Amino acid sequence: MISVATLFAVLVIPSAATWAEVGEKNIATLRQMNELSQSMKGSQVTPQLMQEMSEKMMAFFQPEMSCHGPAVHLEKASPTACFLAVGQRMSNSGNLKIVNWVQTNLAIDPASGGKTILTYQPGAVVGTSMDQKEVPGTKVDDVVMNYLYEFNDAGLIQAFTIDFDTSILQGIANQVQVYNAAMAKSQLLSLDAYSSSWRTAVSKSQSLTEKANWQEVGQRNMATVQKLDAISKQLIGKHITPAALGKLAASSEAFYAPAMTCVTAKASGVGVHLVSATHNECFQAVGKAWSNTRMVDFDDKHLAIDPNTGGTTILTRMVANLVGVNGAGQEIPGTNKNGMVLNFRYKFNTDGLVDYFEQEFDSGIVRDVDMKVGQTESASLLQTNAGPAQRTAAGFGFGLLQTNAGPAQRTAAGFGFGFFVTLTAGCSFIWARRRLQRDRPSLEEAFLA
């Protein structure tokens, strides 16, 4: 027989919250923060702005926390320190204005008990000059920011990670630098007088929309993503070729809608955006960005459900290790990239099939691999494809040296010949580039025109 005390305890002590309840509470917190941050729209990212935002949102964070992002790795830091560090990195020390953004998806990771939230947030930014004016030609739409927030038991943020394509922001910064130099030259201003204050600075709640059975729908769709992830493991150790992607597409065909949309690396030079395409066409198009790589390993660290979409949108955050390879699949020394982050967004139709797929990553990392692979292949071509006249003359002269010279002379001649061929080809390439450049105005000339 149950005692009165035991019965009282059962009635008084609430049952533990489910992962969905915890996650919804944490999403509500992020929506409050988003509402408070609206004042950032149209503002230049400065230390003063980030200081102000951190003060507004201090109540949502632990006193000591960690924050991570491109070139930002802080542990046991104050929220203010984190805001300043991220702001400095995003603005490249003061040349960026946030035009707009939309908090499109907020998704709950069930495996974390609802304590981890992933978000997908596209927006627009523009470069600003030393006098805080917008620089022509620097506005970029669809810059995607992916956040990962970790909450403690009290519902406070104890850590966050931000991922974005640094090459887009660096491109803006380069254009701003040229513009500032051009303006300084035309107005007789000194750039030395323009110094960012970053160096000194750094040394209303929205309810969650109810969706019937979003947990069941989301968990079913998340299970599909996990199956796709398992199928994709066949790429580990493989050179990313059309054949490898064709095999992957055939293995996963049952999980995709007949016509779908696929997007990768928005607003970057390697971006893809296909509509009403087959999943095989999507795989082949997306795979072109990775054609000079071999996947060493990858792991989906977080899979999360967006309740606001009724569980039809899943966000994932993957960490991958890769290496650059040439056309023959041979690894290129110095091209290993470990810990690269890729953020994915899957949308499912009412049949539970993927009809939208998006992949976002730092395209600058891929460009660096491509450049090193290209340099290695070019060097190899210079050695094997010297012109006929060069090979004939070199062969004749080198043969005489081999016949009539001592060991030391032959070694010197071999070195000299290699240097001569490389120099000749290099000069020809530089001459062609200089001729092309003379026909085009520089960025500085274009701004002053």
FENHUDA-V104964 format. One record per backbone hydrogen bond with DSSP energy under -1.0 kcal/mol. NH is the residue of the N-H (numbers start at 1). CO is the residue of the C=O. E is the energy in kcal/mol with one decimal. If there is no record, write none. Layout:
nh=<NH:NH>
co=<CO:CO>
e=<E:E>
//
This chain:
nh=<7:8:9:10:11:12:13:22:23:24:25:26:27:28:29:30:31:32:33:34:35:36:37:38:40:41:42:43:45:46:50:51:52:53:54:55:56:57:60:61:62:65:66:67:68:69:72:74:77:82:83:84:85:86:87:88:89:90:91:93:95:97:98:99:100:102:104:105:107:108:109:112:113:114:117:118:119:120:121:123:124:125:126:128:129:132:135:138:140:143:145:146:147:148:149:150:151:152:155:157:158:159:160:161:162:163:166:169:170:171:172:173:174:175:176:177:178:179:180:181:182:183:184:185:186:187:189:193:194:201:202:203:214:217:218:219:220:221:222:223:224:225:226:227:228:229:230:231:232:234:235:236:237:238:240:241:245:246:247:248:249:250:251:252:255:256:257:260:261:262:263:264:265:268:271:272:274:277:282:283:284:285:286:287:289:290:291:293:294:295:296:297:299:301:302:304:305:306:309:310:311:314:315:316:317:318:319:320:321:322:323:325:326:329:332:335:337:340:342:343:344:345:346:347:348:349:352:354:355:356:357:358:359:360:363:365:367:368:369:370:371:372:373:374:375:376:377:378:379:380:381:382:383:384:385:391:392:393:394:395:396:397:398:399:400:401:402:403:404:405:410:411:412:413:414:415:416:417:418:419:420:421:422:423:424:425:426:427:428:429:430:431:432:433:434:435:436:437:438:440:446:447:448:449>
co=<3:4:5:6:7:8:9:18:19:20:21:22:23:24:25:26:27:28:29:30:31:32:33:35:37:38:98:40:96:44:46:47:48:49:50:51:52:53:57:58:157:77:158:74:160:72:69:67:65:78:79:80:81:82:83:84:85:86:87:88:91:126:43:124:124:122:102:120:118:305:116:109:110:109:149:107:147:105:145:143:100:140:97:95:133:129:127:135:125:123:121:163:119:161:117:159:115:156:152:60:150:150:66:148:68:146:164:165:166:167:168:169:170:171:172:173:174:175:176:177:178:179:180:181:182:183:184:190:191:197:198:199:211:213:214:215:216:217:218:219:220:221:222:223:224:225:226:227:228:231:232:233:295:235:293:239:241:242:243:244:245:246:247:248:252:253:354:277:355:274:357:272:359:265:268:264:262:260:278:279:280:281:282:283:286:287:288:290:323:238:321:321:319:317:317:315:108:313:306:307:306:346:304:344:302:342:299:340:297:337:294:292:330:326:324:332:322:320:318:360:316:358:314:356:312:353:349:255:347:347:261:345:263:343:361:362:363:364:365:366:367:368:369:370:371:372:373:374:375:376:377:378:379:380:381:387:388:389:390:391:392:393:394:395:396:397:398:399:400:401:406:407:408:409:410:411:412:413:414:415:416:417:418:419:420:421:422:423:424:425:426:427:428:429:430:431:432:433:434:437:442:443:444:445>
e=<-2.3:-2.4:-2.3:-2.2:-2.0:-2.1:-2.7:-2.5:-2.6:-2.5:-1.9:-2.1:-2.4:-2.1:-1.4:-1.9:-2.2:-1.9:-2.2:-2.3:-2.0:-2.1:-1.7:-1.1:-2.3:-1.5:-3.9:-2.2:-2.8:-1.0:-2.3:-2.6:-2.2:-2.4:-2.3:-1.8:-1.8:-1.7:-2.2:-1.6:-2.4:-2.6:-1.7:-2.0:-2.1:-2.3:-2.4:-2.7:-3.0:-2.0:-2.6:-2.5:-2.3:-2.5:-2.4:-2.5:-1.9:-2.6:-2.2:-2.1:-1.8:-2.6:-1.8:-2.0:-1.5:-2.3:-1.9:-1.7:-3.3:-4.0:-2.3:-1.4:-2.1:-1.4:-2.4:-2.3:-2.4:-2.1:-1.9:-1.3:-2.3:-2.0:-2.0:-1.4:-3.0:-2.1:-2.6:-1.5:-2.7:-2.8:-2.3:-2.4:-1.3:-2.3:-3.0:-2.8:-2.7:-2.7:-1.8:-2.9:-2.9:-1.4:-1.4:-2.1:-2.3:-2.7:-1.1:-1.1:-2.5:-2.0:-1.7:-2.3:-2.4:-1.8:-2.4:-2.2:-2.0:-2.4:-2.9:-2.2:-2.5:-2.7:-2.5:-2.0:-2.2:-2.2:-1.8:-1.1:-1.5:-2.1:-2.9:-2.4:-1.5:-2.5:-2.8:-2.7:-2.1:-2.4:-2.6:-1.9:-1.4:-2.0:-2.2:-1.8:-2.5:-2.4:-2.1:-2.4:-2.2:-1.7:-2.4:-1.7:-4.6:-2.5:-2.3:-1.5:-2.4:-2.3:-2.0:-1.9:-2.6:-2.0:-1.8:-1.3:-1.9:-1.5:-2.7:-2.5:-1.9:-2.0:-2.6:-2.2:-2.6:-1.7:-1.4:-1.8:-2.4:-2.6:-2.1:-2.5:-2.4:-2.3:-2.9:-2.4:-1.2:-1.4:-1.3:-1.7:-2.4:-1.4:-2.0:-1.8:-1.9:-1.9:-1.3:-2.9:-3.2:-2.1:-1.3:-2.1:-1.5:-2.4:-2.2:-2.0:-2.1:-3.3:-2.3:-3.0:-3.1:-2.3:-1.8:-2.2:-2.1:-2.2:-2.5:-1.3:-3.1:-2.1:-2.7:-2.6:-2.3:-2.1:-2.8:-2.3:-2.4:-2.7:-2.0:-2.6:-2.4:-1.2:-2.2:-1.9:-2.1:-2.9:-1.1:-1.5:-2.5:-1.9:-1.7:-2.6:-2.6:-2.1:-2.4:-2.6:-2.5:-2.0:-2.3:-2.4:-2.2:-1.8:-2.1:-2.2:-1.2:-1.5:-2.9:-2.5:-2.8:-2.7:-2.5:-2.5:-2.6:-2.9:-3.0:-2.1:-2.1:-2.1:-2.4:-1.9:-3.1:-1.4:-2.4:-2.1:-2.1:-2.6:-2.3:-2.1:-2.8:-2.6:-2.0:-2.3:-2.3:-2.4:-2.2:-2.7:-2.6:-2.3:-2.6:-2.8:-2.0:-2.0:-2.6:-2.7:-1.9:-2.2:-2.8:-2.1:-1.9:-2.6:-2.1:-1.6:-2.2:-2.2:-2.0:-1.3>
//
